[in-house]
Amino acid sequence: MYNHPPVFKKNNLVLEIFEWCQSQVMTTGMGDIIGLNGMFVLEMMKLHGEEGNLSLFQRIMHYANSLFAEERRIRGDKKHPGDRVQHPRKK
């Protein structure tokens, strides 16, 4: 689905679990990707014997969000539901 950037050896498990989870995404009503389904990621971690490893979960989610953000940047999307809303300055 995505061209993966180089990964350090210590993050091989991150990439392995992400490969299994990359199709399990949450989307907006218009089909824009918000992020990975965290519950599915947790189930895959359990199958790999890494249940309760919060650091691994955070690295998987960060890796996925980085890829999704790069995809939005390449497509030229201006806004994303997960991005912060910039309020205009009051004069």
Biopython code that builds the backbone (N, CA, C, O; Angstrom):
import numpy as np
from Bio.PDB.StructureBuilder import StructureBuilder

atoms = [
    (1, "MET", "N", (0.821, -1.188, 0.000)),
    (1, "MET", "CA", (0.000, 0.000, 0.000)),
    (1, "MET", "C", (0.866, 1.254, 0.000)),
    (1, "MET", "O", (0.545, 2.219, -0.694)),
    (2, "TYR", "N", (1.953, 1.259, 0.762)),
    (2, "TYR", "CA", (2.823, 2.425, 0.864)),
    (2, "TYR", "C", (4.271, 2.031, 0.598)),
    (2, "TYR", "O", (4.662, 0.884, 0.820)),
    (3, "ASN", "N", (5.052, 2.975, 0.128)),
    (3, "ASN", "CA", (6.496, 2.773, 0.046)),
    (3, "ASN", "C", (7.061, 3.115, 1.407)),
    (3, "ASN", "O", (6.947, 4.254, 1.860)),
    (4, "HIS", "N", (7.664, 2.151, 2.057)),
    (4, "HIS", "CA", (8.133, 2.350, 3.423)),
    (4, "HIS", "C", (9.522, 2.978, 3.442)),
    (4, "HIS", "O", (10.389, 2.602, 2.654)),
    (5, "PRO", "N", (9.731, 3.936, 4.346)),
    (5, "PRO", "CA", (11.074, 4.475, 4.528)),
    (5, "PRO", "C", (11.957, 3.436, 5.220)),
    (5, "PRO", "O", (11.443, 2.465, 5.774)),
    (6, "PRO", "N", (13.277, 3.628, 5.194)),
    (6, "PRO", "CA", (14.166, 2.684, 5.896)),
    (6, "PRO", "C", (13.813, 2.602, 7.384)),
    (6, "PRO", "O", (13.419, 3.597, 7.994)),
    (7, "VAL", "N", (13.957, 1.423, 7.948)),
    (7, "VAL", "CA", (13.593, 1.188, 9.351)),
    (7, "VAL", "C", (14.801, 0.615, 10.078)),
    (7, "VAL", "O", (15.483, -0.267, 9.556)),
    (8, "PHE", "N", (15.070, 1.118, 11.292)),
    (8, "PHE", "CA", (16.142, 0.579, 12.117)),
    (8, "PHE", "C", (15.809, -0.856, 12.519)),
    (8, "PHE", "O", (14.637, -1.224, 12.603)),
    (9, "LYS", "N", (16.845, -1.668, 12.767)),
    (9, "LYS", "CA", (16.629, -3.075, 13.140)),
    (9, "LYS", "C", (15.732, -3.220, 14.360)),
    (9, "LYS", "O", (14.930, -4.151, 14.434)),
    (10, "LYS", "N", (15.862, -2.304, 15.318)),
    (10, "LYS", "CA", (15.056, -2.428, 16.532)),
    (10, "LYS", "C", (13.572, -2.203, 16.253)),
    (10, "LYS", "O", (12.729, -2.542, 17.083)),
    (11, "ASN", "N", (13.246, -1.630, 15.086)),
    (11, "ASN", "CA", (11.855, -1.375, 14.739)),
    (11, "ASN", "C", (11.300, -2.362, 13.718)),
    (11, "ASN", "O", (10.263, -2.098, 13.110)),
    (12, "ASN", "N", (11.975, -3.498, 13.520)),
    (12, "ASN", "CA", (11.473, -4.491, 12.576)),
    (12, "ASN", "C", (10.088, -4.996, 12.980)),
    (12, "ASN", "O", (9.243, -5.247, 12.121)),
    (13, "LEU", "N", (9.855, -5.143, 14.281)),
    (13, "LEU", "CA", (8.550, -5.600, 14.748)),
    (13, "LEU", "C", (7.475, -4.557, 14.450)),
    (13, "LEU", "O", (6.337, -4.910, 14.140)),
    (14, "VAL", "N", (7.829, -3.282, 14.542)),
    (14, "VAL", "CA", (6.894, -2.205, 14.202)),
    (14, "VAL", "C", (6.432, -2.379, 12.759)),
    (14, "VAL", "O", (5.236, -2.349, 12.471)),
    (15, "LEU", "N", (7.380, -2.557, 11.870)),
    (15, "LEU", "CA", (7.053, -2.703, 10.457)),
    (15, "LEU", "C", (6.269, -3.989, 10.198)),
    (15, "LEU", "O", (5.333, -3.996, 9.399)),
    (16, "GLU", "N", (6.647, -5.068, 10.869)),
    (16, "GLU", "CA", (5.941, -6.342, 10.680)),
    (16, "GLU", "C", (4.477, -6.237, 11.090)),
    (16, "GLU", "O", (3.591, -6.685, 10.362)),
    (17, "ILE", "N", (4.223, -5.650, 12.247)),
    (17, "ILE", "CA", (2.838, -5.505, 12.709)),
    (17, "ILE", "C", (2.092, -4.505, 11.833)),
    (17, "ILE", "O", (0.921, -4.711, 11.515)),
    (18, "PHE", "N", (2.765, -3.420, 11.440)),
    (18, "PHE", "CA", (2.112, -2.454, 10.555)),
    (18, "PHE", "C", (1.686, -3.103, 9.236)),
    (18, "PHE", "O", (0.612, -2.801, 8.717)),
    (19, "GLU", "N", (2.519, -3.987, 8.697)),
    (19, "GLU", "CA", (2.177, -4.676, 7.448)),
    (19, "GLU", "C", (0.858, -5.430, 7.587)),
    (19, "GLU", "O", (0.060, -5.463, 6.650)),
    (20, "TRP", "N", (0.627, -6.032, 8.743)),
    (20, "TRP", "CA", (-0.619, -6.750, 8.974)),
    (20, "TRP", "C", (-1.798, -5.806, 9.174)),
    (20, "TRP", "O", (-2.936, -6.163, 8.871)),
    (21, "CYS", "N", (-1.535, -4.608, 9.682)),
    (21, "CYS", "CA", (-2.609, -3.691, 10.077)),
    (21, "CYS", "C", (-2.898, -2.585, 9.067)),
    (21, "CYS", "O", (-3.879, -1.859, 9.229)),
    (22, "GLN", "N", (-2.085, -2.437, 8.044)),
    (22, "GLN", "CA", (-2.179, -1.250, 7.198)),
    (22, "GLN", "C", (-3.520, -1.087, 6.478)),
    (22, "GLN", "O", (-3.861, 0.023, 6.069)),
    (23, "SER", "N", (-4.270, -2.147, 6.320)),
    (23, "SER", "CA", (-5.569, -2.019, 5.654)),
    (23, "SER", "C", (-6.695, -1.726, 6.643)),
    (23, "SER", "O", (-7.827, -1.468, 6.234)),
    (24, "GLN", "N", (-6.393, -1.764, 7.936)),
    (24, "GLN", "CA", (-7.406, -1.543, 8.966)),
    (24, "GLN", "C", (-7.369, -0.087, 9.416)),
    (24, "GLN", "O", (-6.845, 0.234, 10.483)),
    (25, "VAL", "N", (-7.929, 0.780, 8.592)),
    (25, "VAL", "CA", (-7.869, 2.209, 8.870)),
    (25, "VAL", "C", (-9.251, 2.755, 9.218)),
    (25, "VAL", "O", (-10.276, 2.171, 8.866)),
    (26, "MET", "N", (-9.252, 3.874, 9.907)),
    (26, "MET", "CA", (-10.481, 4.615, 10.174)),
    (26, "MET", "C", (-10.535, 5.747, 9.161)),
    (26, "MET", "O", (-9.524, 6.390, 8.876)),
    (27, "THR", "N", (-11.726, 5.984, 8.619)),
    (27, "THR", "CA", (-11.862, 7.015, 7.599)),
    (27, "THR", "C", (-12.972, 7.995, 7.961)),
    (27, "THR", "O", (-13.827, 7.717, 8.802)),
    (28, "THR", "N", (-12.931, 9.148, 7.303)),
    (28, "THR", "CA", (-14.010, 10.122, 7.442)),
    (28, "THR", "C", (-15.135, 9.709, 6.508)),
    (28, "THR", "O", (-15.004, 8.736, 5.765)),
    (29, "GLY", "N", (-16.225, 10.432, 6.543)),
    (29, "GLY", "CA", (-17.351, 10.147, 5.660)),
    (29, "GLY", "C", (-16.994, 10.281, 4.193)),
    (29, "GLY", "O", (-17.620, 9.644, 3.347)),
    (30, "MET", "N", (-15.997, 11.099, 3.874)),
    (30, "MET", "CA", (-15.584, 11.307, 2.492)),
    (30, "MET", "C", (-14.444, 10.374, 2.087)),
    (30, "MET", "O", (-13.942, 10.465, 0.967)),
    (31, "GLY", "N", (-14.034, 9.484, 2.981)),
    (31, "GLY", "CA", (-13.017, 8.496, 2.649)),
    (31, "GLY", "C", (-11.588, 8.882, 2.980)),
    (31, "GLY", "O", (-10.664, 8.132, 2.664)),
    (32, "ASP", "N", (-11.381, 10.033, 3.607)),
    (32, "ASP", "CA", (-10.030, 10.424, 4.010)),
    (32, "ASP", "C", (-9.593, 9.572, 5.200)),
    (32, "ASP", "O", (-10.382, 9.306, 6.106)),
    (33, "ILE", "N", (-8.344, 9.153, 5.189)),
    (33, "ILE", "CA", (-7.823, 8.313, 6.264)),
    (33, "ILE", "C", (-7.524, 9.156, 7.496)),
    (33, "ILE", "O", (-6.813, 10.158, 7.424)),
    (34, "ILE", "N", (-8.077, 8.735, 8.624)),
    (34, "ILE", "CA", (-7.798, 9.403, 9.901)),
    (34, "ILE", "C", (-6.610, 8.735, 10.572)),
    (34, "ILE", "O", (-5.725, 9.424, 11.079)),
    (35, "GLY", "N", (-6.572, 7.425, 10.585)),
    (35, "GLY", "CA", (-5.480, 6.692, 11.209)),
    (35, "GLY", "C", (-5.792, 5.212, 11.281)),
    (35, "GLY", "O", (-6.832, 4.755, 10.805)),
    (36, "LEU", "N", (-4.876, 4.470, 11.883)),
    (36, "LEU", "CA", (-5.074, 3.032, 12.054)),
    (36, "LEU", "C", (-6.117, 2.758, 13.128)),
    (36, "LEU", "O", (-6.327, 3.565, 14.033)),
    (37, "ASN", "N", (-6.766, 1.605, 13.010)),
    (37, "ASN", "CA", (-7.684, 1.137, 14.028)),
    (37, "ASN", "C", (-6.836, 0.594, 15.185)),
    (37, "ASN", "O", (-6.239, -0.477, 15.075)),
    (38, "GLY", "N", (-6.788, 1.330, 16.277)),
    (38, "GLY", "CA", (-5.949, 0.971, 17.418)),
    (38, "GLY", "C", (-6.303, -0.378, 18.031)),
    (38, "GLY", "O", (-5.421, -1.087, 18.516)),
    (39, "MET", "N", (-7.589, -0.742, 18.016)),
    (39, "MET", "CA", (-7.991, -2.023, 18.594)),
    (39, "MET", "C", (-7.423, -3.184, 17.778)),
    (39, "MET", "O", (-7.025, -4.203, 18.341)),
    (40, "PHE", "N", (-7.386, -3.033, 16.469)),
    (40, "PHE", "CA", (-6.818, -4.083, 15.627)),
    (40, "PHE", "C", (-5.311, -4.193, 15.867)),
    (40, "PHE", "O", (-4.763, -5.295, 15.912)),
    (41, "VAL", "N", (-4.652, -3.054, 16.020)),
    (41, "VAL", "CA", (-3.207, -3.050, 16.298)),
    (41, "VAL", "C", (-2.939, -3.788, 17.612)),
    (41, "VAL", "O", (-2.011, -4.593, 17.694)),
    (42, "LEU", "N", (-3.742, -3.518, 18.629)),
    (42, "LEU", "CA", (-3.567, -4.194, 19.921)),
    (42, "LEU", "C", (-3.761, -5.707, 19.791)),
    (42, "LEU", "O", (-3.035, -6.481, 20.415)),
    (43, "GLU", "N", (-4.733, -6.126, 18.988)),
    (43, "GLU", "CA", (-4.953, -7.562, 18.784)),
    (43, "GLU", "C", (-3.757, -8.203, 18.073)),
    (43, "GLU", "O", (-3.350, -9.310, 18.425)),
    (44, "MET", "N", (-3.201, -7.521, 17.086)),
    (44, "MET", "CA", (-2.037, -8.052, 16.377)),
    (44, "MET", "C", (-0.825, -8.114, 17.305)),
    (44, "MET", "O", (-0.020, -9.040, 17.212)),
    (45, "MET", "N", (-0.691, -7.134, 18.199)),
    (45, "MET", "CA", (0.400, -7.160, 19.174)),
    (45, "MET", "C", (0.238, -8.362, 20.099)),
    (45, "MET", "O", (1.219, -9.015, 20.455)),
    (46, "LYS", "N", (-0.996, -8.649, 20.485)),
    (46, "LYS", "CA", (-1.259, -9.796, 21.350)),
    (46, "LYS", "C", (-0.852, -11.097, 20.646)),
    (46, "LYS", "O", (-0.266, -11.982, 21.268)),
    (47, "LEU", "N", (-1.162, -11.211, 19.354)),
    (47, "LEU", "CA", (-0.787, -12.408, 18.597)),
    (47, "LEU", "C", (0.729, -12.561, 18.472)),
    (47, "LEU", "O", (1.238, -13.674, 18.341)),
    (48, "HIS", "N", (1.447, -11.434, 18.512)),
    (48, "HIS", "CA", (2.907, -11.465, 18.439)),
    (48, "HIS", "C", (3.560, -11.575, 19.820)),
    (48, "HIS", "O", (4.784, -11.515, 19.934)),
    (49, "GLY", "N", (2.738, -11.738, 20.876)),
    (49, "GLY", "CA", (3.272, -11.884, 22.228)),
    (49, "GLY", "C", (3.760, -10.581, 22.833)),
    (49, "GLY", "O", (4.596, -10.596, 23.736)),
    (50, "GLU", "N", (3.252, -9.452, 22.350)),
    (50, "GLU", "CA", (3.686, -8.138, 22.845)),
    (50, "GLU", "C", (2.549, -7.394, 23.537)),
    (50, "GLU", "O", (2.509, -6.164, 23.520)),
    (51, "GLU", "N", (1.631, -8.132, 24.141)),
    (51, "GLU", "CA", (0.496, -7.511, 24.814)),
    (51, "GLU", "C", (0.974, -6.597, 25.943)),
    (51, "GLU", "O", (1.821, -6.987, 26.747)),
    (52, "GLY", "N", (0.435, -5.396, 25.997)),
    (52, "GLY", "CA", (0.780, -4.461, 27.056)),
    (52, "GLY", "C", (2.030, -3.638, 26.798)),
    (52, "GLY", "O", (2.436, -2.864, 27.665)),
    (53, "ASN", "N", (2.655, -3.780, 25.635)),
    (53, "ASN", "CA", (3.866, -3.020, 25.307)),
    (53, "ASN", "C", (3.455, -1.667, 24.730)),
    (53, "ASN", "O", (3.299, -1.524, 23.517)),
    (54, "LEU", "N", (3.281, -0.680, 25.602)),
    (54, "LEU", "CA", (2.803, 0.642, 25.196)),
    (54, "LEU", "C", (3.773, 1.324, 24.235)),
    (54, "LEU", "O", (3.349, 1.990, 23.291)),
    (55, "SER", "N", (5.058, 1.160, 24.472)),
    (55, "SER", "CA", (6.065, 1.774, 23.602)),
    (55, "SER", "C", (5.935, 1.260, 22.167)),
    (55, "SER", "O", (6.014, 2.042, 21.220)),
    (56, "LEU", "N", (5.738, -0.032, 22.005)),
    (56, "LEU", "CA", (5.574, -0.610, 20.673)),
    (56, "LEU", "C", (4.312, -0.075, 20.015)),
    (56, "LEU", "O", (4.327, 0.269, 18.833)),
    (57, "PHE", "N", (3.221, -0.001, 20.767)),
    (57, "PHE", "CA", (1.962, 0.526, 20.237)),
    (57, "PHE", "C", (2.154, 1.960, 19.745)),
    (57, "PHE", "O", (1.706, 2.307, 18.653)),
    (58, "GLN", "N", (2.810, 2.783, 20.539)),
    (58, "GLN", "CA", (3.031, 4.176, 20.152)),
    (58, "GLN", "C", (3.904, 4.278, 18.905)),
    (58, "GLN", "O", (3.650, 5.125, 18.049)),
    (59, "ARG", "N", (4.919, 3.438, 18.787)),
    (59, "ARG", "CA", (5.789, 3.474, 17.611)),
    (59, "ARG", "C", (5.042, 3.049, 16.352)),
    (59, "ARG", "O", (5.252, 3.622, 15.283)),
    (60, "ILE", "N", (4.169, 2.045, 16.471)),
    (60, "ILE", "CA", (3.372, 1.607, 15.322)),
    (60, "ILE", "C", (2.448, 2.733, 14.877)),
    (60, "ILE", "O", (2.367, 3.040, 13.688)),
    (61, "MET", "N", (1.758, 3.342, 15.818)),
    (61, "MET", "CA", (0.824, 4.413, 15.481)),
    (61, "MET", "C", (1.560, 5.626, 14.914)),
    (61, "MET", "O", (1.076, 6.257, 13.974)),
    (62, "HIS", "N", (2.712, 5.955, 15.469)),
    (62, "HIS", "CA", (3.497, 7.081, 14.959)),
    (62, "HIS", "C", (3.971, 6.798, 13.537)),
    (62, "HIS", "O", (3.913, 7.675, 12.675)),
    (63, "TYR", "N", (4.435, 5.583, 13.291)),
    (63, "TYR", "CA", (4.883, 5.197, 11.955)),
    (63, "TYR", "C", (3.737, 5.327, 10.955)),
    (63, "TYR", "O", (3.914, 5.883, 9.871)),
    (64, "ALA", "N", (2.563, 4.815, 11.321)),
    (64, "ALA", "CA", (1.394, 4.884, 10.440)),
    (64, "ALA", "C", (0.985, 6.328, 10.190)),
    (64, "ALA", "O", (0.728, 6.711, 9.048)),
    (65, "ASN", "N", (0.924, 7.128, 11.243)),
    (65, "ASN", "CA", (0.520, 8.531, 11.087)),
    (65, "ASN", "C", (1.510, 9.297, 10.226)),
    (65, "ASN", "O", (1.113, 10.184, 9.471)),
    (66, "SER", "N", (2.790, 8.970, 10.328)),
    (66, "SER", "CA", (3.793, 9.619, 9.478)),
    (66, "SER", "C", (3.562, 9.285, 8.011)),
    (66, "SER", "O", (3.661, 10.158, 7.149)),
    (67, "LEU", "N", (3.255, 8.026, 7.727)),
    (67, "LEU", "CA", (2.979, 7.628, 6.343)),
    (67, "LEU", "C", (1.715, 8.287, 5.814)),
    (67, "LEU", "O", (1.686, 8.751, 4.674)),
    (68, "PHE", "N", (0.663, 8.330, 6.640)),
    (68, "PHE", "CA", (-0.587, 8.946, 6.206)),
    (68, "PHE", "C", (-0.405, 10.448, 5.978)),
    (68, "PHE", "O", (-0.964, 11.006, 5.034)),
    (69, "ALA", "N", (0.380, 11.104, 6.844)),
    (69, "ALA", "CA", (0.647, 12.536, 6.673)),
    (69, "ALA", "C", (1.434, 12.791, 5.390)),
    (69, "ALA", "O", (1.177, 13.767, 4.685)),
    (70, "GLU", "N", (2.379, 11.924, 5.092)),
    (70, "GLU", "CA", (3.156, 12.058, 3.857)),
    (70, "GLU", "C", (2.249, 11.880, 2.637)),
    (70, "GLU", "O", (2.389, 12.596, 1.646)),
    (71, "GLU", "N", (1.336, 10.940, 2.713)),
    (71, "GLU", "CA", (0.395, 10.731, 1.610)),
    (71, "GLU", "C", (-0.467, 11.974, 1.394)),
    (71, "GLU", "O", (-0.690, 12.391, 0.257)),
    (72, "ARG", "N", (-0.959, 12.572, 2.505)),
    (72, "ARG", "CA", (-1.761, 13.796, 2.379)),
    (72, "ARG", "C", (-0.941, 14.923, 1.779)),
    (72, "ARG", "O", (-1.447, 15.700, 0.969)),
    (73, "ARG", "N", (0.333, 15.016, 2.175)),
    (73, "ARG", "CA", (1.193, 16.078, 1.649)),
    (73, "ARG", "C", (1.395, 15.893, 0.143)),
    (73, "ARG", "O", (1.347, 16.862, -0.614)),
    (74, "ILE", "N", (1.619, 14.667, -0.283)),
    (74, "ILE", "CA", (1.834, 14.395, -1.704)),
    (74, "ILE", "C", (0.575, 14.700, -2.511)),
    (74, "ILE", "O", (0.653, 15.248, -3.610)),
    (75, "ARG", "N", (-0.580, 14.345, -1.963)),
    (75, "ARG", "CA", (-1.839, 14.616, -2.669)),
    (75, "ARG", "C", (-2.188, 16.090, -2.666)),
    (75, "ARG", "O", (-3.014, 16.537, -3.462)),
    (76, "GLY", "N", (-1.567, 16.849, -1.778)),
    (76, "GLY", "CA", (-1.833, 18.279, -1.704)),
    (76, "GLY", "C", (-3.053, 18.645, -0.886)),
    (76, "GLY", "O", (-3.612, 19.727, -1.061)),
    (77, "ASP", "N", (-3.477, 17.757, 0.009)),
    (77, "ASP", "CA", (-4.626, 18.059, 0.859)),
    (77, "ASP", "C", (-4.293, 19.236, 1.762)),
    (77, "ASP", "O", (-3.209, 19.298, 2.343)),
    (78, "LYS", "N", (-5.226, 20.162, 1.874)),
    (78, "LYS", "CA", (-5.005, 21.358, 2.686)),
    (78, "LYS", "C", (-5.338, 21.124, 4.151)),
    (78, "LYS", "O", (-4.634, 21.617, 5.032)),
    (79, "LYS", "N", (-6.406, 20.374, 4.420)),
    (79, "LYS", "CA", (-6.839, 20.169, 5.797)),
    (79, "LYS", "C", (-7.043, 18.688, 6.050)),
    (79, "LYS", "O", (-7.247, 17.899, 5.127)),
    (80, "HIS", "N", (-6.985, 18.337, 7.307)),
    (80, "HIS", "CA", (-7.197, 16.952, 7.717)),
    (80, "HIS", "C", (-7.899, 16.971, 9.065)),
    (80, "HIS", "O", (-7.591, 17.822, 9.899)),
    (81, "PRO", "N", (-8.841, 16.049, 9.304)),
    (81, "PRO", "CA", (-9.564, 16.048, 10.575)),
    (81, "PRO", "C", (-8.670, 15.960, 11.803)),
    (81, "PRO", "O", (-9.038, 16.455, 12.869)),
    (82, "GLY", "N", (-7.506, 15.341, 11.675)),
    (82, "GLY", "CA", (-6.615, 15.210, 12.819)),
    (82, "GLY", "C", (-5.708, 16.410, 13.036)),
    (82, "GLY", "O", (-5.074, 16.532, 14.084)),
    (83, "ASP", "N", (-5.644, 17.293, 12.049)),
    (83, "ASP", "CA", (-4.790, 18.473, 12.173)),
    (83, "ASP", "C", (-5.438, 19.496, 13.088)),
    (83, "ASP", "O", (-6.660, 19.539, 13.229)),
    (84, "ARG", "N", (-4.607, 20.316, 13.706)),
    (84, "ARG", "CA", (-5.135, 21.357, 14.570)),
    (84, "ARG", "C", (-5.770, 22.460, 13.751)),
    (84, "ARG", "O", (-5.289, 22.820, 12.676)),
    (85, "VAL", "N", (-6.852, 22.984, 14.277)),
    (85, "VAL", "CA", (-7.524, 24.095, 13.604)),
    (85, "VAL", "C", (-6.802, 25.382, 13.984)),
    (85, "VAL", "O", (-6.585, 25.664, 15.162)),
    (86, "GLN", "N", (-6.437, 26.151, 12.973)),
    (86, "GLN", "CA", (-5.765, 27.436, 13.214)),
    (86, "GLN", "C", (-6.826, 28.533, 13.212)),
    (86, "GLN", "O", (-7.440, 28.816, 12.183)),
    (87, "HIS", "N", (-7.031, 29.137, 14.364)),
    (87, "HIS", "CA", (-8.014, 30.202, 14.481)),
    (87, "HIS", "C", (-7.387, 31.519, 14.040)),
    (87, "HIS", "O", (-6.232, 31.799, 14.362)),
    (88, "PRO", "N", (-8.145, 32.328, 13.304)),
    (88, "PRO", "CA", (-7.603, 33.627, 12.899)),
    (88, "PRO", "C", (-7.373, 34.507, 14.122)),
    (88, "PRO", "O", (-8.095, 34.420, 15.116)),
    (89, "ARG", "N", (-6.376, 35.336, 14.030)),
    (89, "ARG", "CA", (-6.086, 36.255, 15.139)),
    (89, "ARG", "C", (-7.175, 37.326, 15.237)),
    (89, "ARG", "O", (-7.670, 37.839, 14.234)),
    (90, "LYS", "N", (-7.518, 37.633, 16.459)),
    (90, "LYS", "CA", (-8.486, 38.710, 16.676)),
    (90, "LYS", "C", (-7.743, 40.034, 16.625)),
    (90, "LYS", "O", (-6.670, 40.182, 17.210)),
    (91, "LYS", "N", (-8.316, 40.978, 15.930)),
    (91, "LYS", "CA", (-7.665, 42.303, 15.816)),
    (91, "LYS", "C", (-8.154, 43.236, 16.878)),
    (91, "LYS", "O", (-7.719, 44.387, 16.937)),
]
sb = StructureBuilder()
sb.init_structure("model")
sb.init_model(0)
sb.init_chain("A")
sb.init_seg("    ")
for serial, (resi, resn, name, xyz) in enumerate(atoms, 1):
    if name == "N":
        sb.init_residue(resn, " ", resi, " ")
    sb.init_atom(name, np.array(xyz, "f"), 0.0, 1.0, " ", f" {name:<3s}", serial, name[0])
structure = sb.get_structure()
